[in-house]
Amino acid sequence: MPETEAHGPQAAAEANDPASMTRLAQRYEHAEGVPRDFFKANELYCRAAKAGHAEAQFRLGWVYANGRGVTRDDGIAAVLFIMAAEQGHEYARRLLQYVRAQPNTELPACLLPE
């Protein structure tokens, strides 16, 4: 049975499941079955990253390291890679050699405490 937006990943993402949000964000980032929408992808990655999901932290770091729908910012990328690496995300740990955290790095608003 095919997955519908009403009952599939969109519904799971709206239910605040970080893993589902990350998968849906990937679909928006790469235009997999949905129109490419970096804003929506980054919003979902950020929500999942704030919830502590290491894969979302890594992917949002990648977004900032490569300027995918946002201004490129190695400082933000480094902070996000550190967050993911501290949870055992191996690829995030490896990418830390290419970016450096800056003392004055301001995280995206969606990652700040409310």
Salt bridges, closest charged atoms under 4 A:
GLU5 OE2 - ARG27 NH2 3.67
GLU29 OE1 - HIS30 NE2 3.59
GLU29 OE2 - ARG68 NE 2.90
GLU55 OE2 - ARG59 NE 2.80
GLU55 OE1 - HIS89 NE2 2.73
ASP74 OD1 - ARG72 NH2 3.34
GLU90 OE2 - ARG93 NH2 2.21
GLU90 OE2 - ARG94 NE 3.88
GLU114 OE2 - LYS50 NZ 3.37
